[in-house]
Amino acid sequence: MAEFSGHLSLRAAARADGHTVLAGQSFRAPYHLSKPYWDTEARALLVQVVNPTAGILAGDRLESAIAVGKGAALVVTTPSASRVFQMKGGRAESLQHFKVTDGGWLEVMPEPLVPHRGSHFRQSTRIEIEAGGGLFFADLLMPGRVAHGEAWEWEKLCIDIEVRLGGELILRERFAQTGPELRALAELAGSGPAACFGNAVLVAGEDHEGAEWRKAVAALHGDGLWIGVSPLRRGGWSIKLVAADGMRLRRGLRDARQILAREFPRLACDARKL
């Protein structure tokens, strides 16, 4: 079976008229880009990254590097979930590196990661933001193919993230558990056998206290959704979501994003337009 060494590189820059363009791009299978779309309301360039293959297989190594320049605003999303298939040997990994310059804005909001039975996958994300830059990054995890009885049946899953603002480390997290270990945590928390998880990071500068939107986001808690907001060391917030199922997870993130868009207009970009 073929192994992919996928590569994606995007560099967003602002034109003289204020529109964001892709000043540089390169990609290799299984990455593919759809036609970028300029959102006039949010004044952001929307790019969808497509994986035309069935999904992620043993031995696959995916590397992505996205850089946003001063005055540019880029939204990167995917049209469908990332499925990590069963692996009888070896593992797959994804290495992500995002950089945002002073005055730039980057939103990365892919569809959920779905690890299948017997899969072994590692995702490592490094984010560097200059003072004055902004970012919203969301990572969603579903427990597997629930309808096929594969919930929590992956072999190993490791997700780590590191965020630096102005060179200072403001967040470092690591999640490394087998499926059964996480299933036990979900049951202990009372979130049910099909629980889904969301992790979002918002970096928006030192001058945003966030008191009003934090109250509004906290009010979403309930009806199968657990959500909480915590301030980072400086300049940003960590938003955690646990939902009873995938539909409530997506709805919770959508509602939280709409609340945030009142304070941060770039988040008004309709990420599902294409």
Contacts in CASP RR format, 6 or more apart in sequence:
PFRMAT RR
TARGET T0000
AUTHOR 0000-0000-0000
METHOD contacts of the structure
MODEL  1
MAEFSGHLSLRAAARADGHTVLAGQSFRAPYHLSKPYWDTEARALLVQVV
NPTAGILAGDRLESAIAVGKGAALVVTTPSASRVFQMKGGRAESLQHFKV
TDGGWLEVMPEPLVPHRGSHFRQSTRIEIEAGGGLFFADLLMPGRVAHGE
AWEWEKLCIDIEVRLGGELILRERFAQTGPELRALAELAGSGPAACFGNA
VLVAGEDHEGAEWRKAVAALHGDGLWIGVSPLRRGGWSIKLVAADGMRLR
RGLRDARQILAREFPRLACDARKL
1 57 0 8 1.000
1 58 0 8 1.000
3 57 0 8 1.000
3 58 0 8 1.000
3 59 0 8 1.000
3 60 0 8 1.000
3 61 0 8 1.000
4 29 0 8 1.000
4 30 0 8 1.000
4 53 0 8 1.000
4 57 0 8 1.000
4 59 0 8 1.000
4 60 0 8 1.000
4 61 0 8 1.000
4 62 0 8 1.000
5 28 0 8 1.000
5 60 0 8 1.000
5 61 0 8 1.000
5 63 0 8 1.000
6 27 0 8 1.000
6 28 0 8 1.000
6 29 0 8 1.000
6 30 0 8 1.000
6 31 0 8 1.000
6 60 0 8 1.000
6 61 0 8 1.000
6 62 0 8 1.000
6 63 0 8 1.000
7 26 0 8 1.000
7 27 0 8 1.000
7 28 0 8 1.000
7 31 0 8 1.000
7 63 0 8 1.000
7 64 0 8 1.000
8 26 0 8 1.000
8 27 0 8 1.000
8 28 0 8 1.000
8 31 0 8 1.000
8 49 0 8 1.000
8 62 0 8 1.000
8 63 0 8 1.000
8 64 0 8 1.000
8 65 0 8 1.000
8 66 0 8 1.000
9 24 0 8 1.000
9 25 0 8 1.000
9 26 0 8 1.000
9 27 0 8 1.000
9 64 0 8 1.000
9 65 0 8 1.000
9 66 0 8 1.000
10 22 0 8 1.000
10 24 0 8 1.000
10 25 0 8 1.000
10 47 0 8 1.000
10 65 0 8 1.000
10 66 0 8 1.000
10 67 0 8 1.000
10 74 0 8 1.000
10 76 0 8 1.000
11 22 0 8 1.000
11 23 0 8 1.000
11 24 0 8 1.000
11 25 0 8 1.000
11 66 0 8 1.000
11 67 0 8 1.000
11 69 0 8 1.000
12 20 0 8 1.000
12 21 0 8 1.000
12 22 0 8 1.000
12 23 0 8 1.000
12 45 0 8 1.000
12 66 0 8 1.000
12 67 0 8 1.000
12 68 0 8 1.000
12 69 0 8 1.000
12 72 0 8 1.000
12 73 0 8 1.000
12 74 0 8 1.000
12 106 0 8 1.000
13 20 0 8 1.000
13 21 0 8 1.000
13 23 0 8 1.000
13 69 0 8 1.000
13 72 0 8 1.000
14 20 0 8 1.000
14 21 0 8 1.000
14 69 0 8 1.000
14 70 0 8 1.000
14 71 0 8 1.000
14 72 0 8 1.000
15 21 0 8 1.000
18 43 0 8 1.000
18 71 0 8 1.000
19 38 0 8 1.000
19 43 0 8 1.000
19 45 0 8 1.000
20 38 0 8 1.000
20 43 0 8 1.000
20 44 0 8 1.000
20 45 0 8 1.000
20 71 0 8 1.000
20 72 0 8 1.000
20 73 0 8 1.000
20 74 0 8 1.000
21 45 0 8 1.000
22 36 0 8 1.000
22 45 0 8 1.000
22 47 0 8 1.000
25 33 0 8 1.000
27 33 0 8 1.000
29 52 0 8 1.000
29 53 0 8 1.000
30 51 0 8 1.000
30 52 0 8 1.000
30 53 0 8 1.000
30 55 0 8 1.000
30 60 0 8 1.000
30 62 0 8 1.000
31 49 0 8 1.000
31 50 0 8 1.000
31 51 0 8 1.000
31 62 0 8 1.000
31 64 0 8 1.000
32 49 0 8 1.000
32 50 0 8 1.000
32 51 0 8 1.000
32 52 0 8 1.000
33 47 0 8 1.000
33 48 0 8 1.000
33 49 0 8 1.000
33 50 0 8 1.000
34 47 0 8 1.000
34 48 0 8 1.000
34 49 0 8 1.000
34 50 0 8 1.000
34 79 0 8 1.000
34 274 0 8 1.000
35 274 0 8 1.000
36 45 0 8 1.000
36 46 0 8 1.000
36 47 0 8 1.000
37 45 0 8 1.000
37 46 0 8 1.000
37 47 0 8 1.000
37 273 0 8 1.000
37 274 0 8 1.000
38 44 0 8 1.000
38 45 0 8 1.000
38 46 0 8 1.000
39 45 0 8 1.000
39 46 0 8 1.000
39 75 0 8 1.000
39 268 0 8 1.000
39 269 0 8 1.000
39 270 0 8 1.000
39 273 0 8 1.000
41 268 0 8 1.000
41 269 0 8 1.000
42 73 0 8 1.000
42 75 0 8 1.000
42 265 0 8 1.000
42 266 0 8 1.000
42 267 0 8 1.000
42 268 0 8 1.000
42 269 0 8 1.000
43 73 0 8 1.000
43 265 0 8 1.000
43 266 0 8 1.000
44 73 0 8 1.000
44 74 0 8 1.000
44 75 0 8 1.000
44 105 0 8 1.000
44 107 0 8 1.000
44 266 0 8 1.000
44 269 0 8 1.000
45 72 0 8 1.000
45 73 0 8 1.000
45 74 0 8 1.000
45 75 0 8 1.000
46 75 0 8 1.000
46 77 0 8 1.000
46 269 0 8 1.000
46 270 0 8 1.000
46 271 0 8 1.000
46 273 0 8 1.000
46 274 0 8 1.000
47 74 0 8 1.000
47 75 0 8 1.000
47 76 0 8 1.000
47 77 0 8 1.000
48 76 0 8 1.000
48 77 0 8 1.000
48 78 0 8 1.000
48 79 0 8 1.000
48 274 0 8 1.000
49 64 0 8 1.000
49 76 0 8 1.000
49 77 0 8 1.000
49 78 0 8 1.000
49 110 0 8 1.000
50 78 0 8 1.000
50 79 0 8 1.000
51 78 0 8 1.000
51 80 0 8 1.000
51 82 0 8 1.000
54 83 0 8 1.000
54 85 0 8 1.000
55 82 0 8 1.000
55 83 0 8 1.000
55 84 0 8 1.000
55 85 0 8 1.000
56 62 0 8 1.000
56 82 0 8 1.000
56 83 0 8 1.000
56 84 0 8 1.000
56 85 0 8 1.000
56 92 0 8 1.000
56 94 0 8 1.000
56 121 0 8 1.000
57 85 0 8 1.000
57 87 0 8 1.000
57 92 0 8 1.000
58 85 0 8 1.000
58 87 0 8 1.000
58 88 0 8 1.000
58 89 0 8 1.000
58 90 0 8 1.000
58 91 0 8 1.000
58 92 0 8 1.000
58 120 0 8 1.000
59 87 0 8 1.000
59 90 0 8 1.000
59 91 0 8 1.000
59 92 0 8 1.000
60 92 0 8 1.000
60 93 0 8 1.000
61 92 0 8 1.000
61 93 0 8 1.000
61 94 0 8 1.000
61 95 0 8 1.000
62 92 0 8 1.000
62 93 0 8 1.000
62 94 0 8 1.000
62 95 0 8 1.000
63 94 0 8 1.000
63 95 0 8 1.000
63 96 0 8 1.000
64 94 0 8 1.000
64 95 0 8 1.000
64 96 0 8 1.000
64 97 0 8 1.000
65 96 0 8 1.000
65 97 0 8 1.000
65 98 0 8 1.000
65 99 0 8 1.000
66 74 0 8 1.000
66 76 0 8 1.000
66 97 0 8 1.000
66 98 0 8 1.000
66 99 0 8 1.000
66 106 0 8 1.000
66 108 0 8 1.000
67 98 0 8 1.000
67 99 0 8 1.000
67 100 0 8 1.000
67 101 0 8 1.000
68 74 0 8 1.000
68 99 0 8 1.000
68 100 0 8 1.000
68 101 0 8 1.000
68 104 0 8 1.000
68 105 0 8 1.000
68 106 0 8 1.000
69 100 0 8 1.000
69 101 0 8 1.000
69 103 0 8 1.000
69 104 0 8 1.000
70 101 0 8 1.000
70 102 0 8 1.000
70 103 0 8 1.000
70 104 0 8 1.000
71 101 0 8 1.000
71 103 0 8 1.000
71 104 0 8 1.000
71 105 0 8 1.000
72 101 0 8 1.000
72 104 0 8 1.000
72 105 0 8 1.000
73 104 0 8 1.000
73 105 0 8 1.000
73 106 0 8 1.000
73 266 0 8 1.000
74 105 0 8 1.000
74 106 0 8 1.000
74 107 0 8 1.000
75 106 0 8 1.000
75 107 0 8 1.000
75 109 0 8 1.000
75 266 0 8 1.000
75 269 0 8 1.000
75 271 0 8 1.000
76 106 0 8 1.000
76 107 0 8 1.000
76 108 0 8 1.000
76 109 0 8 1.000
76 110 0 8 1.000
77 108 0 8 1.000
77 109 0 8 1.000
77 110 0 8 1.000
77 111 0 8 1.000
77 271 0 8 1.000
77 272 0 8 1.000
78 110 0 8 1.000
78 111 0 8 1.000
79 111 0 8 1.000
79 274 0 8 1.000
80 111 0 8 1.000
81 111 0 8 1.000
81 112 0 8 1.000
81 113 0 8 1.000
81 114 0 8 1.000
81 142 0 8 1.000
82 110 0 8 1.000
82 111 0 8 1.000
82 112 0 8 1.000
82 113 0 8 1.000
82 114 0 8 1.000
83 114 0 8 1.000
83 116 0 8 1.000
84 92 0 8 1.000
84 113 0 8 1.000
84 114 0 8 1.000
84 115 0 8 1.000
84 116 0 8 1.000
84 119 0 8 1.000
84 121 0 8 1.000
84 154 0 8 1.000
85 116 0 8 1.000
85 119 0 8 1.000
86 116 0 8 1.000
86 117 0 8 1.000
86 118 0 8 1.000
86 119 0 8 1.000
87 118 0 8 1.000
87 119 0 8 1.000
87 120 0 8 1.000
87 155 0 8 1.000
89 120 0 8 1.000
90 120 0 8 1.000
91 120 0 8 1.000
91 121 0 8 1.000
91 122 0 8 1.000
91 156 0 8 1.000
92 119 0 8 1.000
92 120 0 8 1.000
92 121 0 8 1.000
92 122 0 8 1.000
93 121 0 8 1.000
93 122 0 8 1.000
93 123 0 8 1.000
93 124 0 8 1.000
94 121 0 8 1.000
94 122 0 8 1.000
94 123 0 8 1.000
94 124 0 8 1.000
95 124 0 8 1.000
96 123 0 8 1.000
96 124 0 8 1.000
96 125 0 8 1.000
96 126 0 8 1.000
97 125 0 8 1.000
97 126 0 8 1.000
97 127 0 8 1.000
97 128 0 8 1.000
98 106 0 8 1.000
98 108 0 8 1.000
98 125 0 8 1.000
98 126 0 8 1.000
98 127 0 8 1.000
98 128 0 8 1.000
98 135 0 8 1.000
98 137 0 8 1.000
99 127 0 8 1.000
99 128 0 8 1.000
99 129 0 8 1.000
100 106 0 8 1.000
100 127 0 8 1.000
100 128 0 8 1.000
100 129 0 8 1.000
100 130 0 8 1.000
100 133 0 8 1.000
100 134 0 8 1.000
100 135 0 8 1.000
101 130 0 8 1.000
101 133 0 8 1.000
102 130 0 8 1.000
102 131 0 8 1.000
102 132 0 8 1.000
102 133 0 8 1.000
103 130 0 8 1.000
103 132 0 8 1.000
103 133 0 8 1.000
103 134 0 8 1.000
104 132 0 8 1.000
104 133 0 8 1.000
104 134 0 8 1.000
105 133 0 8 1.000
105 134 0 8 1.000
105 135 0 8 1.000
105 266 0 8 1.000
106 134 0 8 1.000
106 135 0 8 1.000
106 136 0 8 1.000
106 137 0 8 1.000
107 135 0 8 1.000
107 136 0 8 1.000
107 137 0 8 1.000
107 266 0 8 1.000
107 267 0 8 1.000
107 269 0 8 1.000
107 271 0 8 1.000
108 135 0 8 1.000
108 136 0 8 1.000
108 137 0 8 1.000
108 138 0 8 1.000
109 136 0 8 1.000
109 137 0 8 1.000
109 138 0 8 1.000
109 253 0 8 1.000
109 257 0 8 1.000
109 271 0 8 1.000
110 138 0 8 1.000
110 139 0 8 1.000
110 140 0 8 1.000
111 140 0 8 1.000
112 140 0 8 1.000
112 141 0 8 1.000
112 142 0 8 1.000
112 196 0 8 1.000
112 246 0 8 1.000
112 249 0 8 1.000
113 121 0 8 1.000
113 123 0 8 1.000
113 139 0 8 1.000
113 140 0 8 1.000
113 141 0 8 1.000
113 142 0 8 1.000
114 142 0 8 1.000
114 144 0 8 1.000
114 145 0 8 1.000
115 121 0 8 1.000
115 141 0 8 1.000
115 144 0 8 1.000
115 154 0 8 1.000
115 157 0 8 1.000
116 144 0 8 1.000
116 145 0 8 1.000
116 150 0 8 1.000
116 153 0 8 1.000
116 154 0 8 1.000
117 144 0 8 1.000
117 145 0 8 1.000
117 150 0 8 1.000
117 153 0 8 1.000
117 154 0 8 1.000
118 153 0 8 1.000
118 154 0 8 1.000
118 155 0 8 1.000
119 154 0 8 1.000
119 155 0 8 1.000
119 157 0 8 1.000
120 154 0 8 1.000
120 155 0 8 1.000
120 156 0 8 1.000
120 157 0 8 1.000
121 154 0 8 1.000
121 156 0 8 1.000
121 157 0 8 1.000
121 158 0 8 1.000
122 157 0 8 1.000
122 158 0 8 1.000
122 159 0 8 1.000
123 139 0 8 1.000
123 158 0 8 1.000
123 159 0 8 1.000
123 160 0 8 1.000
124 160 0 8 1.000
124 161 0 8 1.000
125 137 0 8 1.000
125 139 0 8 1.000
125 159 0 8 1.000
125 160 0 8 1.000
125 161 0 8 1.000
125 162 0 8 1.000
126 161 0 8 1.000
126 162 0 8 1.000
127 135 0 8 1.000
127 137 0 8 1.000
127 161 0 8 1.000
127 162 0 8 1.000
127 163 0 8 1.000
127 164 0 8 1.000
127 201 0 8 1.000
128 164 0 8 1.000
128 166 0 8 1.000
128 167 0 8 1.000
129 135 0 8 1.000
129 163 0 8 1.000
129 164 0 8 1.000
129 165 0 8 1.000
129 166 0 8 1.000
129 203 0 8 1.000
130 166 0 8 1.000
131 165 0 8 1.000
131 166 0 8 1.000
131 205 0 8 1.000
132 205 0 8 1.000
133 203 0 8 1.000
133 205 0 8 1.000
134 203 0 8 1.000
134 204 0 8 1.000
134 205 0 8 1.000
135 201 0 8 1.000
135 202 0 8 1.000
135 203 0 8 1.000
136 200 0 8 1.000
136 201 0 8 1.000
136 202 0 8 1.000
136 203 0 8 1.000
136 257 0 8 1.000
136 260 0 8 1.000
136 264 0 8 1.000
136 266 0 8 1.000
136 267 0 8 1.000
137 161 0 8 1.000
137 200 0 8 1.000
137 201 0 8 1.000
138 198 0 8 1.000
138 199 0 8 1.000
138 200 0 8 1.000
138 201 0 8 1.000
138 253 0 8 1.000
139 159 0 8 1.000
139 161 0 8 1.000
139 198 0 8 1.000
139 199 0 8 1.000
139 200 0 8 1.000
140 196 0 8 1.000
140 197 0 8 1.000
140 198 0 8 1.000
140 199 0 8 1.000
140 249 0 8 1.000
140 250 0 8 1.000
140 253 0 8 1.000
141 157 0 8 1.000
141 159 0 8 1.000
141 196 0 8 1.000
141 197 0 8 1.000
141 198 0 8 1.000
141 199 0 8 1.000
142 196 0 8 1.000
142 246 0 8 1.000
142 249 0 8 1.000
143 151 0 8 1.000
143 152 0 8 1.000
143 179 0 8 1.000
143 182 0 8 1.000
143 183 0 8 1.000
143 186 0 8 1.000
143 193 0 8 1.000
143 194 0 8 1.000
143 195 0 8 1.000
143 196 0 8 1.000
144 150 0 8 1.000
144 151 0 8 1.000
144 152 0 8 1.000
144 153 0 8 1.000
144 154 0 8 1.000
145 151 0 8 1.000
146 193 0 8 1.000
146 194 0 8 1.000
151 183 0 8 1.000
151 193 0 8 1.000
151 194 0 8 1.000
152 179 0 8 1.000
152 180 0 8 1.000
152 182 0 8 1.000
152 183 0 8 1.000
152 186 0 8 1.000
152 193 0 8 1.000
153 179 0 8 1.000
154 178 0 8 1.000
154 179 0 8 1.000
155 178 0 8 1.000
155 179 0 8 1.000
156 176 0 8 1.000
156 178 0 8 1.000
157 175 0 8 1.000
157 176 0 8 1.000
157 177 0 8 1.000
157 178 0 8 1.000
157 179 0 8 1.000
157 182 0 8 1.000
158 174 0 8 1.000
158 175 0 8 1.000
158 176 0 8 1.000
159 174 0 8 1.000
159 175 0 8 1.000
159 176 0 8 1.000
160 172 0 8 1.000
160 173 0 8 1.000
160 174 0 8 1.000
160 175 0 8 1.000
160 176 0 8 1.000
161 171 0 8 1.000
161 172 0 8 1.000
161 173 0 8 1.000
161 174 0 8 1.000
161 199 0 8 1.000
161 201 0 8 1.000
162 169 0 8 1.000
162 171 0 8 1.000
162 172 0 8 1.000
163 169 0 8 1.000
163 170 0 8 1.000
163 171 0 8 1.000
163 172 0 8 1.000
163 201 0 8 1.000
163 203 0 8 1.000
163 232 0 8 1.000
164 170 0 8 1.000
165 203 0 8 1.000
165 205 0 8 1.000
165 234 0 8 1.000
165 235 0 8 1.000
165 236 0 8 1.000
168 233 0 8 1.000
168 234 0 8 1.000
169 233 0 8 1.000
170 203 0 8 1.000
170 232 0 8 1.000
170 233 0 8 1.000
170 234 0 8 1.000
170 235 0 8 1.000
170 236 0 8 1.000
171 201 0 8 1.000
171 232 0 8 1.000
171 233 0 8 1.000
171 238 0 8 1.000
173 199 0 8 1.000
177 185 0 8 1.000
183 193 0 8 1.000
186 192 0 8 1.000
186 193 0 8 1.000
186 195 0 8 1.000
186 242 0 8 1.000
187 193 0 8 1.000
189 195 0 8 1.000
189 226 0 8 1.000
189 242 0 8 1.000
191 224 0 8 1.000
191 226 0 8 1.000
191 242 0 8 1.000
191 243 0 8 1.000
191 244 0 8 1.000
192 244 0 8 1.000
194 244 0 8 1.000
194 245 0 8 1.000
194 246 0 8 1.000
195 242 0 8 1.000
195 243 0 8 1.000
195 244 0 8 1.000
195 245 0 8 1.000
196 242 0 8 1.000
196 243 0 8 1.000
196 244 0 8 1.000
196 245 0 8 1.000
196 246 0 8 1.000
196 248 0 8 1.000
196 249 0 8 1.000
197 240 0 8 1.000
197 241 0 8 1.000
197 242 0 8 1.000
197 243 0 8 1.000
197 249 0 8 1.000
198 240 0 8 1.000
198 241 0 8 1.000
198 242 0 8 1.000
198 243 0 8 1.000
198 249 0 8 1.000
198 253 0 8 1.000
199 238 0 8 1.000
199 239 0 8 1.000
199 240 0 8 1.000
199 241 0 8 1.000
200 238 0 8 1.000
200 239 0 8 1.000
200 240 0 8 1.000
200 241 0 8 1.000
200 253 0 8 1.000
200 256 0 8 1.000
201 232 0 8 1.000
201 236 0 8 1.000
201 237 0 8 1.000
201 238 0 8 1.000
201 239 0 8 1.000
202 236 0 8 1.000
202 237 0 8 1.000
202 239 0 8 1.000
202 260 0 8 1.000
202 264 0 8 1.000
203 232 0 8 1.000
203 235 0 8 1.000
203 236 0 8 1.000
204 235 0 8 1.000
204 236 0 8 1.000
204 263 0 8 1.000
204 264 0 8 1.000
205 235 0 8 1.000
205 236 0 8 1.000
206 234 0 8 1.000
206 235 0 8 1.000
208 235 0 8 1.000
208 236 0 8 1.000
208 263 0 8 1.000
210 237 0 8 1.000
210 263 0 8 1.000
212 263 0 8 1.000
213 259 0 8 1.000
213 260 0 8 1.000
213 262 0 8 1.000
213 263 0 8 1.000
214 229 0 8 1.000
214 237 0 8 1.000
216 259 0 8 1.000
217 227 0 8 1.000
217 228 0 8 1.000
217 229 0 8 1.000
217 239 0 8 1.000
217 256 0 8 1.000
217 259 0 8 1.000
217 260 0 8 1.000
218 227 0 8 1.000
218 228 0 8 1.000
218 229 0 8 1.000
220 227 0 8 1.000
220 252 0 8 1.000
220 255 0 8 1.000
220 256 0 8 1.000
220 259 0 8 1.000
221 227 0 8 1.000
221 228 0 8 1.000
223 248 0 8 1.000
224 243 0 8 1.000
224 244 0 8 1.000
224 248 0 8 1.000
225 241 0 8 1.000
225 242 0 8 1.000
225 243 0 8 1.000
225 244 0 8 1.000
225 248 0 8 1.000
225 249 0 8 1.000
225 251 0 8 1.000
225 252 0 8 1.000
226 240 0 8 1.000
226 241 0 8 1.000
226 242 0 8 1.000
226 243 0 8 1.000
227 239 0 8 1.000
227 240 0 8 1.000
227 241 0 8 1.000
227 242 0 8 1.000
227 252 0 8 1.000
227 256 0 8 1.000
228 239 0 8 1.000
228 240 0 8 1.000
228 241 0 8 1.000
229 237 0 8 1.000
229 238 0 8 1.000
229 239 0 8 1.000
230 237 0 8 1.000
230 238 0 8 1.000
230 240 0 8 1.000
231 237 0 8 1.000
231 238 0 8 1.000
232 238 0 8 1.000
239 256 0 8 1.000
241 249 0 8 1.000
241 252 0 8 1.000
241 253 0 8 1.000
241 256 0 8 1.000
243 249 0 8 1.000
243 252 0 8 1.000
257 267 0 8 1.000
260 267 0 8 1.000
261 267 0 8 1.000
261 268 0 8 1.000
END
